[in-house]
């Protein structure tokens, strides 16, 4: 599969990687080179994985686009992880005298959180890319005769809830990005962000309606 941009070492700033490990490794050059090699290997493996799903020219085009999206996001993540690593240190490298133990502990905790978020992204990115390629050319089966169509919209303070019968989804739509607490409420009720719809949504079922009512109550309570 011919890619938009085949990953190469120069996609990442090697000096930035070396600086990231300067206070934690005796061989920061090797650590940076290993990360860069990992980037190339992972992107190519991602492309190989998607190629198995690219069974039509249209699916192949989507697969290529998904690989490029993954590659660019991977670069962002690598720079984020390097930045987090650069704030940590090892007394074996810097020397034990006046070593900032508490500050370093906080920096290491922050780095571990970044790594956890990165690993979570890796897993989600693969599933989302496979789904995107699989859905190319998909035609939804016709709705049963008499099935509801259109949308039922309810406005609330700071958001609206849509029962979207055309795509079989119940959706929460906000004028701006929800706060972290609001996103936690939505995720806790199994609502997921759908960029194509600009909404937090889940399949329109009786359970989803019950969950939506619970979310509405929680969001409204926060706004009160």
C-alpha positions in Angstrom: 0.0 0.0 0.0 1.5 3.3 -1.1 1.4 5.8 1.7 1.0 9.6 1.6 4.3 9.8 3.6 6.4 6.8 4.5 7.7 7.4 8.0 11.4 8.3 8.2 13.8 9.2 11.1 13.8 12.9 10.2 10.1 13.1 11.0 11.2 13.4 14.6 13.7 15.9 16.0 16.5 13.6 17.3 18.1 16.4 19.4 14.8 16.8 21.2 14.8 13.1 22.0 18.3 13.2 23.2 17.5 16.2 25.5 14.6 14.3 26.9 16.9 11.5 28.2 19.8 13.7 29.1 19.1 13.6 32.9 17.9 10.0 33.1 20.3 8.0 30.9 24.0 7.5 30.3 23.2 6.9 26.7 20.5 9.4 25.7 21.4 9.1 22.0 20.6 5.4 22.0 17.3 6.0 23.8 16.2 8.7 21.4 17.2 6.5 18.4 15.2 3.6 19.9 12.1 5.8 20.1 12.5 7.0 16.5 13.0 3.5 15.3 9.9 2.5 17.3 7.9 5.2 15.5 8.9 4.0 12.1 8.2 0.4 13.0 4.8 1.1 14.6 3.5 3.2 11.7 4.5 0.6 9.2 2.9 -2.1 11.3 -0.3 0.0 11.5 -0.3 0.3 7.7 0.2 -3.4 7.2 -2.6 -4.1 9.6 -5.0 -1.8 7.7 -4.0 -3.2 4.3 -5.7 -6.4 5.2 -9.0 -4.5 5.4 -8.4 -2.4 2.2 -10.3 -4.8 -0.1 -11.5 -2.1 -2.6 -9.9 1.0 -4.1 -12.2 3.1 -1.9 -11.3 1.2 1.2 -7.6 1.5 0.3 -7.9 5.3 0.0 -9.4 5.4 3.4 -6.7 3.2 4.8 -4.0 5.4 3.4 -5.7 8.5 5.0 -6.0 6.7 8.3 -2.3 5.8 8.3 -1.3 9.4 7.6 -3.6 10.5 10.5 -2.0 7.9 12.8 1.5 9.0 11.7 0.9 12.6 12.4 -0.7 11.9 15.8 2.1 9.6 16.7 4.6 12.4 16.1 2.6 14.6 18.4 2.5 11.9 21.1 6.2 11.3 20.8 7.0 14.9 21.4 4.6 15.0 24.3 6.3 12.0 25.9 9.7 13.4 25.3 8.6 16.7 26.9 7.4 14.8 30.0 10.5 12.7 30.2 12.7 15.8 30.0 11.3 17.1 33.3 12.4 14.0 35.1 15.9 13.2 36.4 17.9 10.4 38.0 20.4 11.0 40.9 22.6 8.4 39.1 23.1 11.0 36.3 22.8 14.3 38.1 24.4 13.3 41.4 22.7 12.9 44.7 23.6 16.3 46.1 20.6 18.5 46.6 18.5 16.3 44.4 14.9 17.6 44.1 13.2 14.4 45.2 9.7 15.7 45.6 9.7 17.7 42.4 11.1 14.8 40.5 8.4 12.5 42.0 5.7 14.8 40.7 7.4 15.0 37.3 7.5 11.2 37.1 3.9 10.9 38.1 3.0 13.3 35.3 5.0 11.3 32.9 3.3 8.0 33.9 -0.1 9.6 33.2 1.0 10.7 29.8 2.3 7.2 29.0 -1.0 5.8 30.2 -3.0 8.2 27.9 -0.7 7.4 25.0 -1.2 3.6 25.4 -5.0 4.2 25.6 -4.8 6.2 22.4 -2.8 3.5 20.6 -5.6 0.9 21.3 -8.4 3.3 20.3 -6.7 4.5 17.2 -6.4 1.0 15.8 -10.0 0.1 16.5 -11.2 3.4 15.0 -9.1 3.0 11.9 -10.3 -0.5 11.2 -13.9 0.6 11.7 -13.4 3.6 9.3 -12.1 1.4 6.6 -14.7 -1.3 7.1 -17.5 1.3 6.9 -16.5 2.6 3.5 -19.2 1.7 1.1 -21.6 0.5 3.8 -25.2 1.1 3.1 -27.6 1.0 6.1 -30.5 -1.4 5.7 -33.8 0.2 5.1 -35.9 1.1 8.1 -39.0 -1.0 8.8 -42.2 0.4 7.4 -43.7 2.9 9.9 -40.3 3.5 11.7 -39.7 7.0 13.0 -37.6 9.3 11.0 -36.2 12.8 11.5 -35.1 14.2 14.9 -36.7 15.0 18.2 -34.8 17.9 19.9 -35.0 19.0 23.5 -33.2 22.1 24.6 -31.6 22.4 28.1 -29.4 25.0 29.8 -26.0 24.7 28.0 -26.8 21.7 25.8 -29.4 20.0 23.8 -30.4 16.3 23.5 -31.4 14.9 20.1 -33.2 11.6 19.4 -31.8 11.2 15.8 -34.0 8.5 14.3 -32.3 8.8 10.9 -29.0 7.5 12.2 -30.5 5.6 15.2 -28.6 7.6 17.8 -29.4 9.7 20.9 -27.0 12.7 21.0 -25.8 15.3 23.4 -24.8 18.5 21.6 -22.9 21.4 23.3 -22.2 24.9 22.0 -18.6 24.6 23.3 -16.4 21.7 24.5 -17.8 20.2 27.6 -15.8 20.5 30.8 -13.7 17.5 32.0 -16.4 16.8 34.7 -19.2 16.9 32.0 -17.2 14.6 29.7 -16.8 12.2 32.6 -20.5 12.1 33.1 -21.1 11.4 29.4 -18.4 8.7 29.3 -19.8 7.1 32.4 -23.1 6.7 30.6 -21.4 5.1 27.6 -21.8 8.2 25.4 -18.9 8.6 22.9 -17.7 11.6 21.0 -18.5 11.5 17.3 -16.6 14.1 15.4 -18.6 13.6 12.2 -21.8 14.5 14.1 -20.3 17.0 16.5 -22.1 15.2 19.3 -21.7 12.8 22.2 -23.9 9.8 21.2 -24.8 6.2 21.6 -27.3 3.9 19.8 -30.9 4.9 20.3 -32.3 2.2 22.6 -34.5 2.1 25.6 -31.4 1.8 27.8 -29.9 4.8 26.1 -33.0 6.9 26.8 -32.8 6.0 30.4 -29.1 6.8 30.5 -29.7 10.1 28.7 -32.3 11.1 31.3 -29.7 10.3 34.0 -27.1 12.4 32.3 -29.5 15.3 31.8 -30.2 15.3 35.5 -26.5 15.3 36.4 -25.6 18.0 33.9 -28.6 20.2 34.9 -27.7 19.8 38.6 -24.1 21.0 37.8 -25.5 24.0 36.0 -27.9 25.0 38.8 
